[in-house]
Amino acid sequence: MKIKTGIIFTLFILVSSSTLAVSSNIYFDRCPGTIDFNKEVWNGSNWDEITNAKVGETVLFKLNLTYYRNSSNPYRLNTIKIRDELPDCLEFANLDSITTSGSHQISYSEEVSNNFVYWNFTCNEPELDDGESLYITFNTTVIECEETNYQNNANVTAMEDIKYIHTAEDDAWIFVIENQAPCSPIIDGPHSGETWEELEFEIVADDPDGDDVFYYIDWGDEHENNWIGPYPSGEEVEVTYVWNKAGEYTIRAKTKDIFENEGPWGNELIVDIEFAPKNLGVSIKTGLGRYVKVNIQNNEETEFYDITWDISVEKRILPKQIIMNKGVIGKLKVGTTESIQVYPRGIGLITITVKVNSPDIYEIVKTQKGVILGKFIYLR
């Protein structure tokens, strides 16, 4: 890589009718200093002149400007203007940092126009002294492009005192490589189980580029699934799943890499799930002897959903009738109890029948006999 630098200054020329001469009254008694300007790119482990990247990947660049003063002058470097020209394969993402090697106030403006990024440092902030440096790091994103190798140029102009303008340029190269999709995953695990049983499966896939991978698993039911990951390529991942309905389920999985490049579906695994009823506690009591109270309690370690209940109170005399109550419990949390109250009135014998059902249990039927005297209820 070559760094091109230049110094521009003006000599005052006196012209006579017959001669062209440099005025003896105007001369330079000091020599200008020099600058070094470097552009580098992060290759994943260190700063370099070249790197490889894929579409969608973030690439970090660094610009480094250093001023070296001539020992015969007291000047400093200021009014620094830097322009970076991005190739067609790169899009400016964001500024990472601007720092100096000395203790300086930093004042600048940033402008992004098409493929160009400009940083203008005004008010002599910073003003670099001998041996001091200005550092700029910024992120870019690799975008779709036609070619595979691109040169990324940057240049700088800066003033030394008011006499000298320094210019320099440098470049870095980026090679866009094709991103390959991950291979189809292999999923393995048990071929049978019971409802509400937590089953464990293993899934693994390789990515040809060594990229981390995400997994999307279709469990064969109506559950809405999400991508999980990322995980290292080739690493076996353990996943668990619970089915709440009996049936035969065909599960499969697919992968994508961190650049959203999807691979094909993998193998299919058939799992036969048998119904295993869960336990709901159902009891019939009286509340202060004035009403019938039915308690439905969740004794399991998982939640219940869509529990239907049906309570009937049959009175034998005065007046002879059947009181019916029905309802649904949308969700019953672990260790909680739902209480339902019924207020029969009259005189005579009563028979209370409670039916409780849900997708997770066999129907529970409980019966309790008792006596009602006006507003008072006694259960036997």
C-alpha positions as CSV (number, residue, x, y, z in Angstrom):
1,M,0.0,0.0,0.0
2,K,1.3,3.4,-0.9
3,I,0.7,6.6,1.0
4,K,0.7,9.7,-1.2
5,T,1.5,13.0,0.6
6,G,2.0,16.5,-0.7
7,I,2.8,20.0,0.6
8,I,1.4,23.1,-1.1
9,F,2.8,26.6,-0.4
10,T,3.0,29.9,-2.3
11,L,6.1,31.9,-3.2
12,F,5.7,35.6,-4.0
13,I,7.2,36.4,-7.4
14,L,8.4,39.8,-8.5
15,V,8.4,40.4,-12.2
16,S,10.4,43.2,-14.0
17,S,10.5,44.2,-17.6
18,S,13.5,41.9,-18.3
19,T,13.9,39.5,-15.4
20,L,11.9,37.0,-13.2
21,A,13.3,36.7,-9.7
22,V,12.3,35.6,-6.3
23,S,12.1,38.5,-4.0
24,S,14.9,38.7,-1.5
25,N,12.5,40.2,1.0
26,I,10.3,37.1,1.1
27,Y,11.9,33.8,2.1
28,F,11.2,30.7,4.1
29,D,13.4,30.3,7.2
30,R,11.6,27.1,8.4
31,C,10.8,23.8,6.8
32,P,7.4,22.1,7.0
33,G,6.7,18.9,8.9
34,T,5.3,15.7,7.6
35,I,2.1,13.6,8.1
36,D,1.4,9.9,8.0
37,F,-2.1,8.7,7.0
38,N,-3.1,5.1,7.1
39,K,-6.3,3.2,6.5
40,E,-6.8,-0.3,7.9
41,V,-9.6,-2.8,8.2
42,W,-10.2,-5.3,11.0
43,N,-9.9,-8.9,9.7
44,G,-11.3,-10.6,12.7
45,S,-8.1,-10.8,14.7
46,N,-6.0,-7.7,13.8
47,W,-5.8,-4.6,11.7
48,D,-4.8,-5.3,8.1
49,E,-4.9,-3.8,4.6
50,I,-7.2,-6.6,3.3
51,T,-10.2,-8.6,4.7
52,N,-12.9,-11.0,3.5
53,A,-16.5,-10.4,4.3
54,K,-20.0,-11.6,3.3
55,V,-23.2,-9.8,2.4
56,G,-24.9,-8.6,5.6
57,E,-21.7,-8.7,7.6
58,T,-20.3,-5.6,9.5
59,V,-16.8,-4.5,8.6
60,L,-14.8,-2.1,10.9
61,F,-12.3,0.4,9.4
62,K,-9.7,2.6,11.1
63,L,-8.1,5.9,9.9
64,N,-4.9,7.0,11.5
65,L,-3.4,10.5,11.0
66,T,0.0,11.3,12.7
67,Y,1.8,14.7,12.5
68,Y,5.6,15.0,12.7
69,R,6.9,18.5,13.2
70,N,10.2,19.7,11.8
71,S,12.5,20.6,14.7
72,S,13.1,24.0,13.3
73,N,9.5,25.2,13.5
74,P,6.9,25.6,16.3
75,Y,3.9,24.7,14.2
76,R,1.0,22.4,14.8
77,L,-1.4,20.6,12.5
78,N,-5.0,21.8,12.4
79,T,-8.1,22.4,10.2
80,I,-8.2,18.7,9.4
81,K,-10.6,17.4,6.8
82,I,-11.0,13.7,6.1
83,R,-13.0,12.1,3.3
84,D,-13.7,8.3,3.0
85,E,-15.0,6.9,-0.3
86,L,-16.9,3.7,0.1
87,P,-17.0,1.2,-2.7
88,D,-20.3,-0.2,-4.1
89,C,-20.2,-3.2,-1.8
90,L,-20.2,-1.1,1.4
91,E,-22.8,1.0,3.1
92,F,-21.9,3.3,6.0
93,A,-23.4,2.0,9.3
94,N,-22.2,4.3,12.1
95,L,-19.2,6.0,13.6
96,D,-17.5,3.9,16.2
97,S,-15.1,6.4,17.8
98,I,-12.9,9.5,17.3
99,T,-9.9,9.8,19.7
100,T,-6.4,11.3,19.8
101,S,-3.2,10.3,21.4
102,G,-3.0,13.6,23.3
103,S,-5.3,15.5,25.5
104,H,-7.5,17.4,23.1
105,Q,-10.9,18.8,22.7
106,I,-12.6,17.3,19.7
107,S,-15.0,19.3,17.6
108,Y,-16.2,17.9,14.2
109,S,-19.1,17.6,11.8
110,E,-20.0,14.4,10.0
111,E,-21.7,14.2,6.6
112,V,-22.7,11.1,4.6
113,S,-23.5,11.7,0.9
114,N,-23.9,8.8,-1.5
115,N,-20.7,6.7,-1.1
116,F,-18.8,9.5,0.7
117,V,-18.3,10.1,4.4
118,Y,-16.8,13.5,5.5
119,W,-15.4,14.4,8.9
120,N,-14.4,18.1,9.3
121,F,-12.6,19.2,12.4
122,T,-13.1,22.9,13.0
123,C,-11.9,25.5,15.6
124,N,-8.5,23.8,15.8
125,E,-10.0,20.9,17.8
126,P,-7.9,18.9,17.7
127,E,-4.7,20.6,17.0
128,L,-2.0,18.0,16.8
129,D,1.4,18.5,18.2
130,D,4.6,16.7,17.2
131,G,4.1,12.9,17.2
132,E,0.4,13.1,18.1
133,S,-2.3,11.1,16.2
134,L,-6.0,11.3,15.4
135,Y,-7.9,8.0,15.1
136,I,-11.3,7.4,13.5
137,T,-13.0,4.0,13.6
138,F,-16.3,3.4,11.8
139,N,-18.5,0.5,10.9
140,T,-19.8,-0.4,7.4
141,T,-22.3,-3.1,6.2
142,V,-21.6,-5.3,3.2
143,I,-24.4,-5.1,0.7
144,E,-25.3,-6.9,-2.5
145,C,-22.8,-6.2,-5.3
146,E,-21.7,-7.4,-8.7
147,E,-17.9,-7.7,-8.2
148,T,-15.9,-9.6,-5.6
149,N,-13.0,-7.3,-4.8
150,Y,-13.2,-3.6,-4.0
151,Q,-10.7,-0.8,-3.1
152,N,-11.8,1.5,-0.3
153,N,-10.1,5.0,-0.5
154,A,-9.6,7.7,2.0
155,N,-7.8,11.1,1.9
156,V,-7.0,13.9,4.3
157,T,-6.1,17.6,4.0
158,A,-4.8,19.6,6.9
159,M,-3.1,23.0,7.6
160,E,0.3,23.4,9.3
161,D,0.3,26.9,10.7
162,I,-1.1,29.1,7.8
163,K,1.6,28.4,5.3
164,Y,1.4,24.7,4.4
165,I,-1.4,22.5,3.3
166,H,-0.7,18.7,3.8
167,T,-2.6,16.1,1.7
168,A,-2.4,12.3,1.9
169,E,-4.4,9.3,0.8
170,D,-4.5,5.6,1.6
171,D,-6.7,2.6,0.9
172,A,-7.8,-0.8,2.1
173,W,-9.3,-3.7,0.2
174,I,-12.3,-5.8,0.9
175,F,-13.1,-9.1,-0.9
176,V,-16.8,-10.1,-0.9
177,I,-17.1,-13.9,-0.5
178,E,-20.2,-15.9,-1.2
179,N,-22.2,-17.0,1.9
180,Q,-23.3,-20.6,1.8
181,A,-26.5,-21.8,3.6
182,P,-26.2,-24.2,6.5
183,C,-26.7,-27.9,5.8
184,S,-30.0,-29.6,6.7
185,P,-30.2,-30.4,10.4
186,I,-30.6,-33.8,12.0
187,I,-33.1,-34.1,14.8
188,D,-33.2,-37.2,17.0
189,G,-35.0,-38.2,20.2
190,P,-37.8,-40.5,21.6
191,H,-40.4,-41.9,19.4
192,S,-43.2,-42.0,22.0
193,G,-44.3,-40.3,25.2
194,E,-47.3,-39.1,27.2
195,T,-49.3,-35.8,27.3
196,W,-47.7,-33.2,29.5
197,E,-44.5,-35.3,29.6
198,E,-41.3,-33.2,28.9
199,L,-39.5,-34.9,26.1
200,E,-35.9,-34.1,25.2
201,F,-34.5,-34.0,21.6
202,E,-31.1,-33.4,20.1
203,I,-30.5,-31.3,17.0
204,V,-27.3,-30.5,15.1
205,A,-26.3,-28.9,11.7
206,D,-23.1,-27.8,10.1
207,D,-22.5,-24.5,8.3
208,P,-20.0,-24.7,5.4
209,D,-18.6,-21.3,6.4
210,G,-18.5,-22.0,10.1
211,D,-21.1,-19.4,10.9
212,D,-23.3,-19.7,13.9
213,V,-26.8,-21.2,13.1
214,F,-30.4,-20.8,14.2
215,Y,-33.0,-23.6,14.3
216,Y,-36.6,-23.6,13.5
217,I,-38.5,-26.7,14.7
218,D,-41.9,-27.7,13.5
219,W,-43.4,-29.8,16.3
220,G,-46.3,-31.0,14.2
221,D,-49.0,-29.3,16.2
222,E,-50.7,-25.9,16.0
223,H,-48.1,-24.2,18.2
224,E,-46.5,-21.1,16.8
225,N,-42.8,-21.6,16.7
226,N,-39.8,-19.2,16.8
227,W,-36.2,-19.4,15.7
228,I,-33.9,-20.4,18.5
229,G,-30.1,-19.7,18.7
230,P,-27.6,-18.8,17.5
231,Y,-25.5,-21.9,18.3
232,P,-22.0,-22.8,17.0
233,S,-21.9,-24.8,13.8
234,G,-21.7,-28.5,14.4
235,E,-22.6,-28.2,18.1
236,E,-25.4,-30.6,19.3
237,V,-28.2,-28.7,20.9
238,E,-30.7,-30.2,23.4
239,V,-34.3,-29.0,23.2
240,T,-37.4,-30.1,25.1
241,Y,-41.1,-30.1,24.2
242,V,-44.4,-31.0,25.8
243,W,-47.6,-32.0,23.9
244,N,-50.9,-31.5,25.7
245,K,-53.0,-33.6,23.3
246,A,-52.6,-37.3,22.4
247,G,-51.8,-38.1,18.8
248,E,-49.1,-38.9,16.3
249,Y,-46.8,-36.0,15.5
250,T,-44.2,-35.5,12.8
251,I,-41.5,-33.2,13.7
252,R,-38.8,-31.6,11.5
253,A,-36.3,-28.7,11.6
254,K,-34.5,-26.3,9.3
255,T,-31.6,-23.8,9.9
256,K,-30.4,-20.4,8.9
257,D,-27.1,-18.7,9.5
258,I,-26.4,-15.3,11.2
259,F,-26.8,-13.7,7.7
260,E,-30.4,-15.0,7.3
261,N,-29.4,-17.5,4.7
262,E,-31.8,-20.5,5.2
263,G,-30.9,-24.1,4.6
264,P,-33.3,-27.0,3.6
265,W,-35.6,-28.9,6.0
266,G,-34.0,-31.9,7.7
267,N,-35.2,-35.4,8.5
268,E,-38.6,-36.2,9.9
269,L,-39.1,-37.8,13.2
270,I,-42.5,-39.4,14.2
271,V,-43.5,-39.2,17.9
272,D,-46.6,-41.1,19.2
273,I,-48.1,-39.3,22.3
274,E,-50.6,-41.2,24.5
275,F,-53.1,-39.5,26.7
276,A,-52.1,-39.4,30.4
277,P,-54.7,-37.7,32.5
278,K,-53.7,-35.0,35.0
279,N,-55.1,-34.7,38.5
280,L,-57.7,-32.0,39.5
281,G,-59.0,-32.0,43.1
282,V,-62.8,-31.5,43.3
283,S,-64.6,-31.2,46.6
284,I,-68.2,-30.2,47.6
285,K,-68.7,-28.3,50.9
286,T,-71.1,-25.7,52.4
287,G,-70.2,-22.1,53.1
288,L,-71.4,-21.2,56.6
289,G,-74.2,-23.6,56.1
290,R,-76.0,-21.2,53.7
291,Y,-74.7,-22.2,50.2
292,V,-73.0,-25.0,48.4
293,K,-69.3,-24.4,47.6
294,V,-67.5,-26.5,45.0
295,N,-63.7,-26.2,45.0
296,I,-61.6,-27.1,41.9
297,Q,-57.9,-27.4,42.8
298,N,-54.8,-27.7,40.6
299,N,-52.6,-30.4,42.2
300,E,-50.3,-30.7,39.3
301,E,-47.0,-29.0,38.4
302,T,-48.4,-27.5,35.2
303,E,-51.3,-25.1,34.5
304,F,-54.8,-26.2,33.3
305,Y,-56.7,-24.5,30.6
306,D,-60.4,-24.5,29.5
307,I,-61.8,-26.3,32.4
308,T,-65.6,-26.8,32.1
309,W,-67.8,-27.4,35.1
310,D,-71.4,-28.4,35.6
311,I,-73.2,-28.3,39.0
312,S,-76.7,-29.6,39.5
313,V,-78.7,-29.5,42.8
314,E,-81.8,-31.8,42.8
315,K,-84.4,-31.1,45.4
316,R,-86.9,-33.9,46.3
317,I,-89.8,-31.8,47.9
318,L,-91.0,-28.3,48.5
319,P,-90.5,-27.5,45.7
320,K,-89.2,-30.4,43.7
321,Q,-86.8,-29.1,41.1
322,I,-83.3,-29.3,39.7
323,I,-81.0,-26.2,39.8
324,M,-78.3,-26.2,37.1
325,N,-75.1,-24.1,36.9
326,K,-72.4,-24.2,34.2
327,G,-69.2,-22.4,33.5
328,V,-65.6,-22.4,32.2
329,I,-62.3,-21.7,34.0
330,G,-60.0,-20.3,31.3
331,K,-56.8,-20.9,33.3
332,L,-56.0,-22.6,36.6
333,K,-52.5,-21.9,37.8
334,V,-50.4,-24.4,39.7
335,G,-51.4,-24.8,43.4
336,T,-54.5,-22.6,43.0
337,T,-58.2,-23.3,43.7
338,E,-61.3,-22.0,42.0
339,S,-64.4,-21.8,44.2
340,I,-68.0,-21.8,42.8
341,Q,-71.0,-21.0,44.9
342,V,-74.6,-22.2,44.5
343,Y,-77.5,-21.0,46.6
344,P,-80.4,-23.5,46.6
345,R,-83.5,-22.7,48.8
346,G,-86.5,-24.8,50.1
347,I,-87.1,-27.8,52.4
348,G,-86.2,-31.4,51.8
349,L,-83.5,-33.8,50.6
350,I,-81.0,-32.6,48.0
351,T,-78.5,-34.4,45.8
352,I,-75.5,-32.3,44.5
353,T,-73.8,-33.6,41.3
354,V,-70.6,-31.9,40.0
355,K,-69.0,-32.7,36.6
356,V,-65.5,-31.3,35.8
357,N,-63.7,-31.8,32.4
358,S,-60.8,-30.4,30.4
359,P,-58.6,-31.5,27.5
360,D,-56.0,-32.7,30.1
361,I,-58.2,-35.1,32.2
362,Y,-60.8,-37.7,32.2
363,E,-64.2,-36.3,33.3
364,I,-64.5,-36.1,37.0
365,V,-68.0,-36.7,38.5
366,K,-68.7,-36.2,42.2
367,T,-72.0,-36.6,44.1
368,Q,-73.0,-35.4,47.6
369,K,-76.3,-35.8,49.4
370,G,-77.7,-33.5,52.1
371,V,-80.7,-31.7,53.6
372,I,-82.0,-28.1,53.0
373,L,-84.1,-26.2,55.5
374,G,-85.0,-22.9,54.1
375,K,-81.6,-21.1,53.8
376,F,-79.6,-23.7,55.7
377,I,-77.8,-26.6,54.1
378,Y,-76.5,-29.7,55.8
379,L,-74.3,-32.2,53.8
380,R,-74.1,-35.9,54.8
